[in-house]
Amino acid sequence: MREGRKVLSNILDIEVPMITALNGPVLLHSEYALLTDIVLATPETVFQDKPHFEFGIVPGDGVHILWPHAIGSMRGRYFLLTRQVLDAETAKDYGVVNEIVPARRLLARAHEIADGIAALPPLTGRYTRIALTQQLRRLIDEGTGYGLALEGISAAEVARSMAIQG
């Protein structure tokens, strides 16, 4: 539980604005992208929480907090409960992706944005990141421990039932 909570906190502890450049499917730990400040994607990018329900476990590792926060409670719950696949355009409409860029331009565009941010006075970029992530930090602190506990209980039950069958 400590490790699961810490990985999310470590991303939030990065004190400079972060840009995510996604070039393809994001099916595992998509919540990491939601902790960054700017998300660029290619038309081929899709989001899905694939592994949790496939293994029969609760999606409690932060994905349960960050998706409903990012796209709204009803959409977020639907996304997780139905294993919905969000294409890049829908993710942009929902506010998860800022720009859709052709794959050949993806890194160049990320560098353009990064250069603009890097031109700011150092404390401005750093303190803006800190200010913009306070709400996310509170959400992670409040909900991750409980979610990970539920995920662990469900994983233990899956393992127990497999041991009985095997």
N, C-alpha and C positions, 0 to 999 in steps of 0.2 A: 504494500500500500504506500509506503514511504517513497519507493522508487517511482511508482506511477504518478504520484502527486508531484514529485521533484522534477520529472522530465518536463511537465507543463510549466512549472515555476521557472525552470532554467531558461525556457524560451522567453518568458516574460521578463526575466532578469537581464536580457540583452538590452543595453541602454542606448541603442542606436536604432533608428527606424529600419524596419525589415521589409524586404520585398521578396515575395515568393513567385517564382517563374515555373509554371507547371506545363510540361510537355508530354501529356498523355494521361492515362487513367490514374486516379487517386482513390484506391479501394481500401486502403489500410491507413489508419491514423490520419485521416483527413483533418482532424481537429488541429493538427500542428499548423496547417496553413491558415486556419482561422485565428491563430494567435499572432499573425504577422500583420503589418500595416497596409500593405498593398499586395494584391493578388493579380498576377498576369497569367493568362492561360492561352493555350492554342485551341483552335477549333476541335481538335481531337481529345481534349481534356474532358473527362467525365468524373463525377464524384459518386461514391457509393460506400456505405458501411457494410462491406461484404462479409468479413470473418465472424463477427459476433454471433449472429443467428445461425450461420452455417455450422458453428461449433456448439450451438445451443446455449450460449452464455449471454448474460446481460451486457449491453453496451454501456458500461459504467466508468470507462477510463478517461472521461472528459468529453467524449463525443456527445454524451447525453446532455451536457450543459451547453456546449459551444454551438452545436447546430441549431437548437431551438432559439438560442440567443441571436445567432447570425441571421436566420431566415424567418424567424417568428415561431411562436410556440406550436401552432397547428401544423405548419409546414415541416418544422423540425421533427416533431413526433411522427408525422407521416413518413418522412424521409427514413427515419430509423426503423419504424415498425414494419414498413413494407419493403425495405431494402431497395428503395427507389434509386434509379440511376438518373442523376442530374447531368445533362449535357452542359457544355460551356455557356451556351446562350441562355439557358434557363437559370444557371447559377449566376450569370450576370444580371438577369432580370430580378433575381432574388436578393442581389446585393452581396454575393460571396466573391464574385470575380469583378475586378475593376475594369480590365481591358481584355479583349480577345485579340491576339496578335498571331499572324502566321508564324509557324515554327522557325522559319529562317530568320525572323526578326525578333524573336522572343528575348534572347539575351541582350541584344543591342538595345531594345526598348527598356529592359530592366536597368541597364547601365546608364541610359539617358536619364531615367528618373533618379537613380542613385546619385549621379553627378549633380543634379539639381539640388538634392537634399544635402549632399556633401559640401555644397557651396555656402550653406548656412553657417553662421557662427557655431562652433562645436557644442556649446552648451544649449543652444537653441534646438538643434536636432535631438540631442540626448534628453533634455528635459521635456520636449514635446512627446517623445516616445513614452517617457515615464508617466506623463499626464494622461496620455491616451489609453494606457493599459491598466489604469487603476481599477476600473469597473471589472475588467476581465480577471484581474488578480483576486478581487473579492469573490467573484463567481467560482473561480477555481478553488480558493480556500474553503468556501462554504460547501461546495457540492462534490468535490472529487473523492474525499475520504469515504463518504457514504456510498457513492456510485461504485467505487472500487471494492468496497465490502460486499455489495450485492453481486458484483461480477465474480468475485472470489467464491461466494457461496454457490452461485449457479455453476461455476466451473468445477467445484468440488462435487456437486451432485452429478454432473455429467461424468466425471471420472469414476465416481462410485458406481453409477449404473453401468458403465462400460466394464468395470471390474467384475460386477455380478454376472454380466452377460458372457464375459470372456473366460 
